[in-house]
Amino acid sequence: MSAGYHRAKSYPRITFTPGGIMFTSHVSRRTLLAVAASLTLGTVTLLDAARVEAQPSGAPLKIGIIGTGKIGGALARHWVKAGHEVFVSSRHPEELQDLVKELGPKAHAGTPKEAAAFGSVVLVSIPYGAMPQIGEDLRAELAGKVIIDTSNPNTGRDGAQAAEWQKKGAGVSTAELLHSTRVVRAFNCIPAASLANNGNRQPERIAIPVGGDDAAALEIGQRLVRDAGFDPVVVGSLAKTREFDLGQPLAQGNLTAAQLRAKLNP
């Protein structure tokens, strides 16, 4: 045996599952200690996020909602109705108690930090100027999680930097500001009243353009669009989602899926 190297002692392999931890086969003591250190340091958020993809496709999700205005509130109602558990948040969570009572036992309220920690999926629906601060304040809580972004930069509200975010595209900007590769852009170009009242519209549902760079996150985003009562239409990567930023050709909130796809492929 070469000097300086030692045979690793074998321990049961740890597998994280939706129901908890299973021990199968064997891993080295070094790996076991690394996992223990990760848990001690709080990087369990990454493990929680991995559980989302391990769940059966129809299993309820835990969704943190940062920004519970008209968009966030409407989606909370749709998702609880679909069987998901939500954690709505505000700087003044006491103002959300009526909503929580309305939604029942699958709804909770608290601070944005608590919502980000709660959800394996996190909806971010805020004035865009707050995005940099959210990215710094909640960086640990958001790490590795699927992030659904509905927010739009607005020069009148968000200051001079909004023009740079608009030029780059909100999806790419959000990914940079939140330090995440798992951002899914969705629900940004449908009027709040239509989102609240026109889920499962007949005879054809309203289409929601979506896009992202992470395939697994995009699948989850599409599922949540369907669970809200709308039809997801994948536009492409985060860079492509600029095509449905406000003011762009695909930013229309009343098209059917067939009509939106026709605009994508004229």
SVG drawing of the C-alpha trace seen along z (x, -y; Angstrom):
<svg xmlns="http://www.w3.org/2000/svg" viewBox="-66 -56 71 59">
<polyline fill="none" stroke="black" stroke-width="0.4" points="0.0,0.0 1.4,-3.4 2.7,-5.6 0.2,-8.4 -2.9,-6.4 -5.1,-4.3 -7.8,-1.9 -11.1,-3.7 -13.3,-2.0 -16.7,-1.1 -20.0,-2.4 -23.6,-2.0 -24.4,-4.2 -26.9,-7.0 -29.7,-7.5 -32.1,-10.4 -35.7,-9.6 -39.0,-11.5 -39.7,-9.6 -36.4,-10.1 -33.0,-8.4 -32.3,-4.8 -29.0,-2.9 -27.9,-0.8 -24.5,0.8 -21.5,-1.0 -19.5,-4.3 -16.3,-5.5 -16.0,-7.1 -14.8,-10.3 -18.0,-10.5 -20.1,-9.9 -18.3,-12.7 -18.8,-15.0 -22.6,-14.4 -22.7,-15.0 -20.8,-18.2 -23.2,-19.3 -26.1,-18.8 -24.4,-20.6 -23.7,-23.6 -27.3,-23.8 -26.8,-22.7 -29.8,-20.4 -31.6,-22.8 -29.9,-21.1 -31.1,-17.7 -34.6,-19.0 -34.5,-20.3 -33.3,-16.9 -36.3,-15.3 -38.6,-17.2 -37.4,-15.2 -37.4,-11.9 -41.1,-12.3 -43.8,-10.7 -44.9,-13.1 -48.3,-13.6 -47.0,-14.0 -47.9,-17.3 -45.1,-19.9 -44.1,-22.3 -44.1,-25.8 -42.6,-28.9 -44.1,-32.2 -42.0,-35.3 -44.3,-38.2 -47.9,-37.5 -49.6,-40.2 -52.2,-39.6 -50.1,-37.2 -48.7,-35.3 -52.0,-35.2 -53.9,-33.9 -51.3,-31.1 -51.4,-30.2 -55.2,-29.6 -54.8,-27.6 -52.0,-25.4 -53.7,-24.7 -56.8,-23.6 -54.5,-21.3 -53.3,-19.7 -50.0,-21.5 -48.8,-23.0 -47.9,-26.7 -46.0,-29.1 -47.0,-32.7 -44.8,-35.5 -44.5,-39.2 -42.5,-41.7 -45.7,-42.0 -46.9,-38.3 -49.6,-39.2 -51.4,-40.8 -51.6,-37.3 -53.6,-35.6 -56.9,-36.1 -55.5,-34.4 -54.2,-31.5 -57.5,-31.0 -59.2,-31.0 -56.8,-28.4 -56.9,-26.1 -54.4,-23.7 -52.2,-23.4 -51.3,-27.1 -48.8,-28.9 -47.5,-32.5 -44.3,-34.0 -41.3,-35.9 -39.7,-35.6 -36.7,-33.8 -39.1,-31.3 -40.9,-30.8 -37.7,-30.2 -36.5,-27.7 -39.9,-25.9 -40.3,-25.3 -38.7,-22.8 -40.1,-25.1 -40.0,-28.9 -42.2,-31.4 -40.6,-34.8 -43.2,-37.5 -41.8,-40.9 -41.0,-44.3 -37.9,-43.6 -35.8,-46.3 -35.9,-44.0 -34.4,-41.1 -30.7,-41.9 -31.4,-42.1 -33.5,-38.8 -30.6,-37.2 -28.2,-38.2 -30.4,-37.8 -31.8,-34.4 -28.9,-32.9 -28.5,-29.9 -32.3,-29.2 -32.7,-29.3 -29.6,-27.2 -30.5,-24.3 -34.2,-24.9 -36.6,-25.3 -37.4,-29.1 -40.5,-30.2 -40.0,-33.9 -43.0,-36.1 -41.3,-39.4 -40.8,-42.2 -38.3,-45.0 -39.9,-48.4 -37.9,-51.6 -40.5,-53.8 -40.6,-51.7 -37.2,-49.9 -34.8,-52.7 -32.2,-53.1 -30.8,-49.6 -34.1,-48.2 -33.1,-49.2 -30.1,-46.9 -32.2,-44.0 -34.7,-44.5 -31.9,-44.6 -30.4,-41.4 -33.8,-39.7 -35.5,-39.3 -34.9,-35.5 -31.2,-35.7 -31.1,-38.6 -33.0,-36.8 -30.7,-33.7 -27.7,-36.0 -29.2,-38.0 -30.5,-34.9 -27.3,-32.9 -29.3,-30.0 -29.3,-27.9 -32.8,-26.5 -34.9,-29.5 -38.1,-29.0 -39.8,-32.1 -43.6,-31.9 -46.8,-33.8 -45.1,-37.2 -47.3,-38.3 -50.8,-37.4 -53.0,-40.0 -53.5,-39.4 -57.3,-39.3 -57.1,-36.8 -54.7,-34.6 -57.1,-34.7 -60.4,-34.2 -59.7,-32.4 -58.0,-29.1 -59.4,-26.2 -61.1,-28.6 -63.5,-26.9 -63.6,-25.8 -59.7,-26.2 -57.4,-27.1 -55.1,-30.1 -51.5,-29.4 -48.6,-30.5 -45.2,-30.8 -42.4,-29.3 -38.7,-28.8 -35.6,-27.8 -32.2,-26.2 -32.7,-23.3 -34.7,-20.5 -35.9,-19.0 -36.9,-22.5 -38.7,-23.2 -40.8,-20.0 -41.8,-21.1 -42.7,-24.6 -44.9,-23.1 -46.6,-20.9 -47.4,-23.9 -48.8,-25.9 -51.2,-23.0 -52.1,-22.7 -53.0,-26.4 -55.5,-25.7 -53.4,-26.9 -51.5,-25.3 -47.7,-25.7 -45.9,-26.4 -42.2,-26.0 -40.5,-28.9 -36.9,-27.7 -33.9,-28.7 -33.8,-31.6 -32.3,-33.7 -35.3,-32.9 -37.7,-34.0 -36.9,-37.6 -39.4,-37.0 -42.2,-37.1 -40.9,-39.9 -43.4,-42.7 -43.6,-44.6 -42.2,-41.7 -44.1,-39.8 -45.1,-36.8 -46.2,-38.7 -49.9,-38.1 -52.0,-36.8 -55.1,-35.5 -53.9,-33.1 -54.6,-29.4 -51.7,-27.0 -52.2,-26.5 -52.2,-30.3 -49.1,-30.8 -47.2,-28.0 -48.3,-29.5 -46.6,-32.7 -43.5,-30.8 -43.3,-29.1 -44.8,-31.5"/>
</svg>
